[in-house]
Amino acid sequence: MSARLSPGDAAPAFTLPDADGKSVSLADHLGRKVIVYFYPAALTPGCTKQACDFTDNLDVLAEAGYDVIGVSPDKPEKLAKFREKEHLKVTLVGDPEKEVLQAYGAFGEKTMYGKTVTGVIRSTFVVDEQGKVEHAFYNVRATGHVAKLIKDLKI
C-alpha cells in the first residue's frame, strides 16, 4: 500500500485526461483551494451518489473558493457516459494506470464485504492555494460525505 498523505504534505502533482480527453492538471488550480476526491468506478451506485452530491453543492463550494476534481481509474469514454447520464458538473479525470491513486495513498488493501481486496480507497483531499494538503480523509463513505466535508470546512 502506498503511504498516506497528511496535512502539510505537498500534494502530488498530476495531469490526467478528463471526460473529453483534455488534460487537467492540479497545477492549473494553483491560487485556489481544490477538493480532490478519489472514487472506485463511474456508473456505480455509491460513486454516482457521491458525484451527484458534489455536483449539487458545486456552487456552494465554488463560492467558498474551492474547485472540485473527481479521480477514478476509468477511461475518458466511461467518464463522459457517467457525466452525461447523471448530468454531472464536477470535473472528472481518469487514472487508468493508477499512478495518481497510489501517489495519494488512495489505492491499496481495503475490506469489502468482510474480505480483504486491493482497490481504490474512497478518499478526499483538500489542497490549499500553494499546493499543500490541508485535509486528508481516507475510507470516506459515499453517502453524506459531501455534507460532512462542507461542515468540516465550515462553509
Helices and strands as residue ranges (DSSP letters): E 15-17, E 23-25, G 26-29, E 33-38, H 45-56, H 58-63, E 66-72, H 76-86, E 91-94, H 99-103, E 107-112, E 115-120, E 123-127, E 133-138, H 145-152
